[in-house]
Each structure stands twice: as C-alpha cells, then as structure tokens.
C-alpha cells in the first residue's frame, strides 16, 4: 500500500491544505485592508482635529509680519509655545507651518516648527528652506493654494522613510480676505497601525499552521481507517485465498465495518470464499475433478452476473433516458464488465471496461475494479479524476500485473452534457437525432493498472434529445469466423445503422444477431459486451 499512500493520501491532504492556504490568504488580505482603512480613518480624523485646533492659535493675516520679524517677537514666541504645547499633548510628531514656492512648489520655507520632545527628531528653524519631498506633496500644496481642497493628507507607509510610517494632514491658513497665506501641517507616526497589522498577520499564520497540522492528522487517520486499511485487508485476503483456496478463519466483515462499496466488496469476497469452499467440498465427494471445476466456474458465473446490473428497464421511474447492456463471456467467467448507476438525481455514470486475461483471475480483477470505480464515482469526482484515483489504487497492489481498459462517462441528465474519459478502450459510437451511428475517435489514455501516477484527460459531448451512445468491448470488432476474418468496425456500424431507430434492447440484439451470422460455428474467442444509451431529455 506504499504507492497508494504516496499518491491518493498525499494528494488528498495536499488539496485540502492548498484550499486552507488560499482561504487564509483571502482572509489575510481582506483583514489587512480593513485594519488599514479603519485605523487610517482614525489617524486622519485625529490629525485633522489637531490641525484645526492649531489653526486657532495662528492669525494668517500676521504671516507677513512673522516673516519680516525673522521669527522674533513676543507674538511669534507666544504662538510657537501654544503650538509646541499642542504638539506634545496631542500625540503628534510634528506640527509646522510652511510657505511653499507657488511658482513650481518645488521648495518650502518653514515659519513655525514644533516637535514631540520625546521623539528622536529635531525641529526646523524659522526660515529653513528645503526641497519638497516628492511630487505628491507638490500636488497637495497646489490643491490647497488653488482652493480646490480644504484639507489634504499624505500617507507614507512603504519604501525608505526617514521618520518611519506616518501620515501628514494639511490645511490652508487663510487671511481675512480668503487668500491662502500658508499651510499648517500635522504629522503623526503610525506605530499603532503597524503593530496591530503585524499582530493580525501573526495570528492568521499561527491559525493556518494549526489548521494544516490538524487537517493532516485527521485526514490521514480518516483515510487509513476508511480506505487504506480495508483495502489492504481485502488485498491480503484475496492473495491468501488465491494461494490457499481455503475459507479464512476470520471473515473480512469482522474487521471491515464500512457500509459503502468497500464493505460490499468485503462481504462479497467472504461470501464467494464460503460458496466456493462449500462447492469444492461437495463436488469432491460425488464427482470427478473436471465436474468440480465446472461447477465452481458455474457458481463464479452467477456471482459475476449478480455484480452487473441486469434488470430491464434499469430505471423504471426515469423517462429522460433508456439504457440496456449485456455481457456474453467467452468462458464461464470473463473479464469484461459494464456498469451504470445514478450518482445523484441529475447525473448518470456509465462504464464499459475490459480486463486483460480470461477466466477466474480476470473475473476477480473485474469485480475489484468495478467496486473501486463505483466507489470513486459516487464521491462526485470528474471522469478523469475517477480513472486517475482508480489507477493509483489498483497499481498500489497489482501483483499479477493485470490491467483494464475503461471508458467512463457521466451524463448530466438535465442538459445532455456528457463528460467522458478513455483509458485505452475502444472508440465510442454516437448517433445524432435523425442521423447514423458513427465512431467518435476520442483521445485514449493509458490502461488502468498499467502504471501508477498517470493523469487522465476528459472531454465533453452534448447529447441532443434522441441521441444514442453505443459502447462495446473489443470482442465485437475482433469476432472471427472460420476463415479467421475479423468482424471489424465497419460491419458493426452497418449492423447498427440497419435499424438506427430501434430501442436500446433491440439495438444490442440486432448487433448480436449480425455477429452470430458472421461467426457462425466458429468458437467465441473473446468476451462480447455491449451497452446502448438513448438520451430522451
């Protein structure tokens, strides 16, 4: 089971972990933006209120006087002290008043400059001239001087910033005549915002790691209990029984309590062992070895027939489609099989397969393959994924190196959309409404059981009301007559098109009659299996 763990379990866990990571990334992105927007709003409102309060202490009409005095005088000192006090009581880093060069806004001159005494920064002296920080600041200054805005804000949260992450709120200082004389700026550091965002990211990452660990543990235990361990028990028992040919002292159903197809397979193997053992004992007492074998094979034939759907009509309550299938093994038991079942009320799964080899080994391999395909299909997987997972399961313990060709399709009953995948099987035959049966040459994948790790591809068809699908194994085109001439695909299509409007059951009976007329008394060399689906919508 080492290969199985390497593929099915790891892929299942990896898929869930990937979804968790994707979900966490989405939550992290949304939360990061929400945190940032909410805190920025609080920062901006706080800085704006501080700026409005500071503007109450400054008379814009006196700005020329401040410049002429060179930042001296009792009135200037009074205003500076009031702003300095406000800066240190409001949690601001800087409060300053500047006059930009309105020709190109490339330089600014400081009139007032105050700083938080507990910070590591220094204030600018009166009249200090410096270049404008960047183009964004130029645009903000110009908007205020052009009276296009009553407040502007710059957020510096990324890149190389001398004063760390901060916001700068700007408001115009207007004279009594409405002329903008200067710009008052309030700068606040965003250390709280940064810390809260970092804390949020750390919590999300810790939660993600915890979830990943929990998923890996829980999923591993779940798969081991529900799939890996039961399949290993079934595989070991099948190997033991094929070698010893004796009923096990402990039944599989005593160790496997699944109520799904795995449980049915275990129950079938238990029953098959008991019935085969009982027949062997009884026949040994009353008849020769040949009769014993023939009786055993007869029982195996019945078991095999009971594994395939053989009631017609298959779904009496469903008028949207009609389906009929039939298998005629070349020997008492064969390796061909078909299956059809409803995954849900709107999806019908159809399977046609051919196991390598003949006789009992092929029949046992056929039953195991059928159960595994059915089990994967009922989980809602796509046709390609069903074949991929089935191939990995079979390859994990395929000691006899057997393989099976499979055509598998899932019909969406409400729309007629047919999604299918082909693992080395014969081409399907499609009949459009009012048209003729024609081969649909789909792309073949590798056979199931031949090599682990194969990724199968699928394709889509749309069945219109009145369309028909005909599936078959190679026993039909490769049927031989006494002259060793093959029946071939052309004769098969001719047989189908002799009565293209026949119902599903009569279609198969008509094809079989043509095959029998061609073969005549020649011995049937291969299993002959056919299925016909009519989509009525």
N, C-alpha and C positions, 0 to 999 in steps of 0.2 A: 504493500500500500504506500510505499515511499513516493512513487511517482505521483500518486493521487494527491498526497499531501502537498507535493511540490506545485501542483497545478490548481486543482479545484479549491482547496482550502486557502492557499495563499492569495489566489485571485479574488476569492470572495471577501476575505478580510481587507485586502488592498482596496477593493472597490468601496467598501463602507468607510474605510479610513479616508479615502480621497474625497468622498462626499462630506465627511466631517470637516476636513480641512477647508474645502470650498465654502461650506456653510459658515465656518468660523471667520474666514476671510471676508465674507459679505458682512457678517455682524460687526467685525472689527472696523471695516471701512465706514459703515453707517454710524457706528458708535463714535468713531474718531471725528467724523464730520459734525455730528450732533453736539458732541462735547465742545469742539472748537467753536462752532457757531454760537452756542449758548453763552459760553464764557467770554467770547469776543464782544457779544452784545452787552454783557455786564461791564466789561472793561471800558467799552466805548461810552456807555452812558455815564459811568463814574468819571471818566476823564472829561466828558463834556460838561458835566455839572461843576467840576473843579475849574474848568476854563471859564465858565460863565461867572463863577464866584470871583475868580481872579480879575476878570474884566471890570468888576465893580470898583476895584481899587485904582484903576487907571483911567485917566481922562485923556481921550485920544487927541483933544484939541491942544494938549500940553506937549505932544510928541516933539514938535519943532523946538520948544523951549528946552526939553531934555537933551536934544541933540546939540543945541547951541551951548548949553552949560557943560557939555562933555561928561555927563553922568555925575555932576556935582550939585550940591544944594540940598537944603532941608527937605523940600518937597520930594525930590528924587529919592533921597535916603528913606523917607517915610514909606513911599510906595514900594521900594525894594524890600524893606523889612516886612511889610504886610504880605508880599508875595512869597518871601522866604518862609514866613511862618505857615502860610497856607500849604506850601510845598511839603513841609515836614510833618504837617498834621493830616494831610490827605492821602498819604501813601504814594505820592508821585515821585518820580526820579528827577525830572526837570520841569520847571515852569520858566518859560522865557518868552521875550517879545523881540521880534525881528522885523527889519525893513528890507525886503528884497529889492534887488535892482530890477525895476519894472521894464527895462529895455529888453532883456532876454531872460530874466530870472535866474541867471547863472551864478549870482553871488548874493549873499545875505549879510546884513550887518546887525549885530546884537545890540539892543538897547537895554533890556533887562535880562538877567540870567541868574536863576536860583537853582539850588541842588539839594537833594536829600543828604543831610550831614552824615548819615550812617552808610552812605554808598561809597564806592571806591573811585567815583568820578570827580572831576573838577569843573567849576563853572567857567563861563566865558566872561571876560572883562567887557566893560562898556566900549562900544565901537569896534569890537572884534569883527573882522571881515573874513569870511571863508566861502569856499565854493559850495553851491547847492549839492546836496547828497547825490541825487540822481534825477532822471527825467520825470519820475513820478512826482517828486516833490515840486518840480517846476510847474507841472500841470495843476497841482493842488493850489500853489500860491497864485497862479494866474486866475484860476476859477474864483478864488476869494476876492482878488483885486478887481476882477471884471464883474463882481456882484452876481455871479451865476450860482453861487452857493453861499450858505450861511455857516456851514461847517464842513470840514474835510478831515479824513482820517487816513493814516498810513499804517499798515500792519507789516512789520518786519519779523518774519518767523522762520526764514530759511536763509541759507547762504552764510557768508562771512560777515558778521555783525559785531561791531566793536562793543556795543552795550547789551549784548545778548538779545533774546526775543523781547520785543516791546511794541507798543502802539504809540502813535503821536496824534493827538487831537488838535486841530487848528480852528480858530475862529477869527474873524476880522475885527479890528478895533476901528470904529467909525467916528468921525468928527460929528459935531452937531449939525453940520450940513450934509451928512450922509456919505462923506468921502472916506474911503478906506485909507487910514494913516499907517497902520502896522498890522502885524499878525501875531496873535497870542497863541503859544503852543504849550501843551501839557503832554509830557512823556511818562508812560507807566510801564514798568517791566512786567512780563507775562510769566513769571516763575510759577505762580499757582496753576495757570493753564497748562504749562509744560509738565509739571509734576502730576497733575490729575490725569492727563492723557497718558503719560508713561505708566501710571498705576493701572489704568484701564487696560492698556495693552498687555501688561504683565499678567493680569487676572485672566484675560481671554486665553493667553498662551498656556497658562497653568491648567485652565479648564480643558483646553484642547488636548493637552498631553494626558490628562487624567482620563478623558473620554476615549482616546485612542487605546490606552492600556486596557481599559475596561472592555472595549469592543473586541480587542484581540483575544483577551482571556475568555470572554463569554462566547464569542463566535467559535473559537477553537473547541471549547468544551461542547458546544451545541452540535457542531459538525461531527465531532468524534462520536458523540453519543447517538445521534440520529442517522448518520450516514456511513462514516468510516468504519466504525466498529461492526455494525450489522453486515456491511458488505464484505468485510474481512472474514467474519464468521461464515457467511454464505459461501464465499470463495473457498475457504479451507474445507468446508464440509463437502462442496461439490468435488474438489480434488480428492478428498479422502474416499468419498463414495465411488468415484470413478475408478479408484485403485483397489479398494477392498470389496466393493459391491455388497456391503452389509449395512443394515439399519443402524444409525448412531444410537448409543446408549442414552444420550441426552438430546432431545429434539431441539431444532433451531428456534422454534416458537417459545421454548422455555427460556431462552436467552435473549431473543429479539421480541420486543413488545410493541414495535411500530404498528400503527393502524393504517399505514399507507401502502404503496406498491411494494416497498421493501418487505413489509410484513407479509403481504400476499405471496411474494416470491419465496420467502422462508417457509410459509405454510405449504406452498405447492411442492417444494423440494422435500419437506417432511412427508407429505402425502405420497409423492412419487416414490420415495425410498421404501415406504411401507408397502405400497401396492406392488412395486417391482419385486421386493423381497418375498411377499406372500405368493405371488405368481410363480417365482422361481422355485420355491419350496413345494408348492402343489404340483407343478408340472414335472419336476424332477421325479416325483413318486409314480406318476402314471404314464409318462410318455418319453420319447427319445429326446436327445439334445436339440435336434432340429425343431421339433414341435415346441419345445420350451422357448427357444429363441423367437419363433414365430409368434407365440402367444405374448411374449414380452414386448415385441415390437408392436403388436396389435394394441396393447394397452398404452404404449407410448404414443401411438397414433391418436387414440382417443384423448389422451392428455393434451397433445398438441392441438387437436381440433378444438378442445374446450378453451384453449388460451386465445383463440382467434374469434372475433365477432362473426357469428354465422346466422343471425336472425334477420329475416327479411319480411317487411321493411325494418330497417335498423332503428329508425326514429319515427314511430307512427304519428306522433303529435306534431312533427315539423314538416310543413309543406313547402318551405323555401328551397329544399334540395332533396335529391334522392340518391342513394348510394348502394352499391352491391359489389361484393368481392367474392372470389373463390380461389382456393388453392388445391391443386392436384399434385401430390408429391410423387417423384419418380420411384421412390422406395416406400416402405411402410411409414417412415417419418422423413421429413425433409427439412431443408434449411431456409426455404423461402418463408416469408411471412408478410402479412399486411395488418394494418390496424386503422381504426377511425374512432374518434371519440370527441365529445364536446368538452372543450376547456372551460368555457362558460356559455351563457345563452347565445352569444354572438360570435363565437369562434369555434370552428370545427378543425381538428387536426387530422390529417390523412398521411399514412405512412405506407411505403412499399419498399421491401428490403429483400436481399438475397445473401445468405450466409455461405461462406466458402465451405466446400466439402458436402458430404451427404450423410444420411443415416442419423444415428443417435447423437454423436458428438455435435453435428450441425444443429439438431433439434434442441439440445440443451443450450448451445450457444445462442440459438434463435430466441429461446424463452427469456434468457437473461438479458439479451439485447433489447427485446421488446419491452420488458419491465423498466429498464433503465431509460429508454427513450420516452416511455409514457411518464415516468416519474419526473424527468426534466421538463417535459412539455406542460405538465399540469402546474408547474410553478410560474407559468406566464412568460417564459423566455421566448426569444425570437428563434426561428428555424435554424439560423446559423449558430446561435449560442447553444441550442439543444444538441446539435451534432458535435460541436466543439467539446462540450462537457461530457457527452456520452463517450466520445472517442478517448478522452483523458481517463474516464472511469474504467473502460474496457482495457486500455493499454496498461493500466496500473497492475493488472494481474492476468495477463494473457499468455499463460504458459504454453499453450498449444499453438500460438501464433496464428490464430484464426482471425478472419476479418469479415465484414459485412458491408455490402453496398446498400445505400439508403437514399431514397427520395422522400423528403418530408416537406409538407406544405400546410400552412394554416390559412383557412378561408375565413375572412370577415363576412359573415352571412348577410349583414345588413347592406353592405356596399358591393360585394362581389370581389373585393380585393384579395388576391391570393399571393401570399408571401411564401417562397419556397427556397430550399437549398438542396443541392445534389452532391452526394458523396460517392462518386464513381458508379452511379446507377444508370440504367437505360434512359434515353430521352423520353419525356412525357409526350402524350399525344393530345392535342387540343382541337376542339370543334367549336367554331363560332356559330351563333344562331343563323340557321339557314345555309351554313357552309358545309365544308367537308372536313373530315379528320385529317390533321396534318401534324407531322413531327415538330415539336418545339425544341430546337437544339440549344439547350441551356448549357451553362459552363459547369463542368464537373470538378468537384473537389476530390481529395484523396479518400480512399476507402476508410471506413471507421474500424479502428483496431489495428491499422497498419503501422501507425507511427504517432507517438504522443506529441502534443504541442501544436497540432495542426489547427489553423484558424480558417473556418469555413466561411464562404460568401453566400449571400442570398440575393434573390431578385424578386420583382413584383409583377404580377399579371392582374388584369381586371376581367373577370368573367361577367359577361352580359347575360340577362335572362335568356335561357335556352342554350347556354354554352355547356359543353361536356368536357370532362377530363378523363382520359384513359391511361391507366398505369399498368405496368406489366414487368415481369422478370425476363431474363434472357432465355428462359425455357420456351417462350413463344417464338421469337425470330430464329432461334437456333434449333428448333424442332427439325428432325431429319427423317426423310423417307428411306425406303430400302436402297435407293441408289446413292445415299449419303448426300442428298441435295438439301440445302437449308431452306426452311420456310421463308425467312427473310422479312425485312420491314415492309417492303413493297406489297407482298401478299397480305401482310397484316393490315396495312392501310386499305387495301382493296376489300378485305373482309369487313372492315369497319364501315366503309362507305357503301357497301351493298344495301344496308338498311340504316342509314345515318340517323333516322328519327326514331329508331327503336328505343324502348326504355332501357334502363341500366342493366337489368337482369337479362333481358333478351339479347342485348348487345354482347354480353360475355358468352352466352350460349351460342350465338351465331358465330363468333370468332372461334370458339372451341370446336364447333362442328366443321368449320373450314380447315382447321388444323388437323383434325382427325381424318378428314377426307384426303388430306395431303400425305399424312404419315402412313395411313392405312395399317398394315400389320407390323410395321417396324416398332421395336421396343422403345418406350419412352425413356430418353436418356437423362433428362433434367426435369427438376420441379417446374410446374407450369402454374403461374399465379397471375391473376388479372383483377383489376378494380376499375369500376366506372362510376363517376360522379356527375350528376346533372344539376346545374345551378338554375333554380327557378325564380329566385328573388322573392 
